[in-house]
Amino acid sequence: MTEAILLVGGKGTRLRPLTVNTPKPMVPAAGVPFLTHQLARARAAGVEHVVLATSYLAEVFEPHFGDGSSLGLSLEYVTEEEPLGTGGAIRNVASRLHSGPDDPVLVFNGDILTGLDIQALVATHASSGADVSLHLTRVEDPRAFGLVPTDPTGRVTAFLEKPQTPEEIVTDQINAGAYVFRRSVIDTIPVGRPVSVERETFPELLATGAHLQGLVDSTYWLDLGTPQAFVRGSADLVLGRAPSPAVPGRCGDRLVLPTARVAPDAKLTGGTVVGAGAVVGEGARITGSTLHAGAVVEPGAVITDSLIGAGAHIGARTVLTDAVIGDGAHVGPDNELRAGIRIWCDTHLPAGAVRFSSDQ
């Protein structure tokens, strides 16, 4: 097993304004672009060659990662002119693969943080003789997901859309977004049009008698599609709850990058990250939050479970809870922003302008 495809073309609409200037996989998590964690874990599992299927802000990836040699990988980049969906993106990069028809090819979604045992998924694929193997995880409430029931041997028996009634919840297993394809199966995906592996490719393979194998791995798993999930994932990486060899420092309550400046009496807890060149003033209290490069938090500010964009400025005594502050935004002193509020990039909020608001 030496090859993988990483699907990194999504627009990250639910993460805006964080993704206005940055594609979702390149938004920093625990001090480095999230994609760095995925690539590092793939390399640790023995992957050597990765093809990145890019689309939105595609020009950002290669200048950062280059040929991948710094990570011990060989990286290639393929850009979709028009969004092709998960299946279309996989098919679009097939010509860059070196594998033979029966060789396994790993496929990862670029917005999933997971502790999946990648080698176990590959081993399951090989031992079962499957055409496609899927990482499945169990969730307490599967209503927001498609269900993937399996038989006692782990063979997938159906793909069920999001259940609407209790009777439709026949399993708590869901598609966790990592796969191993037999190389020849990739070549059966239609060319040049949008295709969803979840809604089209997998159900059609099952209907034609293909062998789809599920591996239930209930280690850490989180879809980073929302700001709240992203800040949680970053904090969990710093705290050591989510595994990654790419965290630039020791796991603990906080991660402060070398060029950041933090006042001696500021309190950083809960997996807080202070990015390169960021500044945290006297008496500030920051819990479970991420400050991107060059952000400034003035004295006495209280920030909880929030994301502060690159170059953003948070005024003295301002309180943020579950907030997202876009790149370059300026929130003046003595504001109170809570309940999922999002401040767009380069917005200027005067002193005391908002005492409480939400995105509803």
Disulfide bonds with the S-S distance in Angstrom:
none
